[in-house]
Amino acid sequence: GYKLFLKGNLMQQKSSINKSDFYRPYVELEKEFEQLKKITVGAKYLVEHNSLKDAQTDTLLKSAFSFDALTFYVKNSNSHANNFSAEYTLRHDRASKNNEFKQSTLGNTFSLNGNITSLKNQDIKVTGAYRILSINDTTLTALKPDESLLGRVEYNFSALKNLISGNILYELGSGQEPKREFAYIKVIAGQGQYVWRDYNKDSVEQLNEFELAIFPDEKLYIKVFTPTNQYVKAKYSIYNQSISINPKTMFANQKLKGIKKVISIIYIQSAIQLNNRFVGTQGISQYSPIQLDANDSLLLNTTNTLVNSIFLNRYSNAWGLDYIQTISTSKTLMNYGVDGRRNKEHLIRMRVNASKQFTIGLNIKSGTKYYSSQFLENRNYLI
């Protein structure tokens, strides 16, 4: 049958400084279709209006606002092993202008959510939203026209009686970043990176006339990035993956001896994290978490980390021995160029609980650290 929801708020306030009339009505109507496996179709409408006025002049203040949002949706029952919902929302925002409310922005948002639990020992969650923002009056908002995308997929699994378990998370999105321009600035000879070659013989420095210098006396210019008041699309992606192997789960409720006991104290784990953020000019490919040939001119930030671990007797209160390998790389856009880091580390960690009050621990660590700067070359190192 049909379901109708109604609620609202109404408030009036007045002081010697200002006065306001605030109201927020909400109405929702939905219908469940039994013949369509309990799929529900509905609509909801929300209005929020706050006419904040100066008490002396009876004029609208800049902080006054009003908006309405109309949403249509379809979903199935939460009792299903697999459930989903989809929505479309149309929103109008208004602000005060000439002592009345004028529309400032128009938003169209599409969203999708899903959850799959019908697969044995597996769980999949999906969420996504796409918004188109239009500007009706640039004098009423600092926002810019925008198209933004957000998405998230999460997958959890286990197999072979929890011998192997893990999870995968992939998230992507888009937004706006200040547009960057770059210029070549002259510095003391030998402290720059670039050389200017006046190819067209006009004695005017042009961007396409600079190139990487080879000889120290030619290194007279650095490349400097500067933000502007214009905006461009930025895209980001996040990928996290973790897999664990725990042989102890195969021998639950068993008295372990010999090789089984040795195997049961081993715990193996591997995790990877990939984070990327770029100026979005290259289509859907920039949402890929793996960027092998990323263009530095579009780079904002990228960080990759891999951690491999082997634990012996991890859950024992008596003793434990761990080996952890960590490999991380990163690139970050600075105002003078791109800085890069690469670290590799091996860690052996031992612990022995001599008694309830004392624990003996030993850490042995070795590795390499690398830093590279396009401008601060005297600070580059490999240790």
FENNOR-V851999 format. One line per field, one symbol per residue. phi: phi as a letter, one per 20 degrees, with the letter a starting at -180 (. if undefined). psi: psi as a letter, one per 40 degrees, with the letter a starting at -180 (. if undefined). A space follows every 10 residues. Layout:
phi: ???
psi: ???
This chain:
phi: .eccdcbacb bcbbbfebbb dcbbebcbcb cedffdlmfd dbbbcccccc eecffeeldf efffbbbccd cdbcbdffff fdcbbccccd cddccfblmb ecfdcccdcd cbcbbdcfff lbbccccbbc cddddebfed befdgbcccc bbcccdbbbl lmfdbabccc ccabaccgfd dccddfcfgn decdcecffe ldmdfcgedd bfedegfefd cdedecfced ccfcccbccc bcccccfgff dfmceebmff ffffeecdbc ccccccbcfe ccmfffeffd dfcfeffdfd abcccccdcc ddlfeeeeba ccccdccccb ccfdfdqddc cbcccdcdcc bcefafeccd cbdccbrccc cccfdeffdf bbc
psi: aihhhhiiih hhihaediii hhigihihhi hhhdefffhh hiiihhhhhg ghihddefih ideiiiiihh hhihiiieei dhiiiiihhh hhiiihhffi hihdihhhhh ihiihheehh fihhhhiiih hhhihdheee ieiihihihh ihhhhiiiif fedhiiihhh hiiiaiihhh iiihhhaihe eadiihhgde fefhhideei ihidideege iihhhhiiei iihiiiihhh hhhihgddde fhfihhibdd dddeehhhih iihhhihihg efaedeeheh gdfhhdeehd ihhhhhhhih hhfdeiedii hihhhhhiii hhhieeahhi ihihhhhhhi ihhdaddhhh ihhhhiaihh hhhddgdeei ih.
